[in-house]
C-alpha cells in the first residue's frame, strides 16, 4: 500500500497547471492526503473516478483545508479534533478556532487509522506560539494517542516545524524563528516520545532532505529548504514500512509530496 501526503497550497492552482492528475497517475497512491486545499469539494475540477474523496474545508473561503483521496472506502470518516478534546485544551486564540479551519481528517480502515493534519502556522511574529505549544500540539497528540489505543495510526501532513537541525538548510540563522522554535520542536519531541515513528528518518539520515522551499532567492533550485511535512506511524507498524521517500521532483506547490510504501 502506498500513502502520500502533499501540501498542495491550493488544489485548484495545481490542477490548472496540469500537474495534479499527472502526479497521481505517475505515483499511484492508494491513499492521498492533502493539506492547504483552499477549496471546497464542489469547487475542485479534479476528476479521479477510482478514488473516494473526503474533504474538510475551512469556514473561511479559500483558506487552509484538507482532503483524503482513497481507493478503498473507509469504515468511517471523522472531521476535526473531537469536541471533548478541544474543550479540554480551549482550542482557540485571537485568530479564531483552528478546529474550524479544516485542518484534520481521520479515515478508519480495517487495520489502521490514517489522519491528515495541517498544523497551524506560528506566524512570523510568533504570536500563535502559545496556541501551538499549549493547546494545538497537546490536543492533536492526545487525539492520535486515543486512536492508537484502538488500532495502529498513521498521521501525516504539514506539521509546520523542522524537528531537528538536520531538517532545515540553515539552522543557525533560523534558530528561534517560526518553524524552528524550542516550543514547536518540543511538540515534535513529544510525538516521538509517545511512540510514533518519523518514517522518513527510519530510512534516511543527515541533512539536505527538504519538503518546503521559499519562493525567494531561487531557494528550491539551490535546495535551501525545510523538512516540515511528515508521515508518522505507530511503532507497532515499524516493521511493515518498506520505503519512505521525499519527492522533490514533483512541482506545483512550494511543498513537495512525501510517501511511504507499507505492507498491508
Secondary structure, DSSP 8 states (H G I E B T S, - for coil): -EEEEEE-S-HHHHHHTT-HHHHHHHH--SEEEEE---S-GGG-----TTSEEEEE--SSTTS--EEEEESS--SEEEESS-HHHHHHHT--BTTB-GGGSS-EEEEE-SSEEEEEEE-----TT-TTHHIIIIIIHHHHHHHHHHHHTTSEEEEEEE-----SGGGBTTHHHHTTSTTS-HHHHHHHHHHHHTTEEEHHHHH--SS---SEE-SGGGHHHHT-EE--EEEEEEGGGGGGEEEEEEETT--SSSB-EEEEEE--
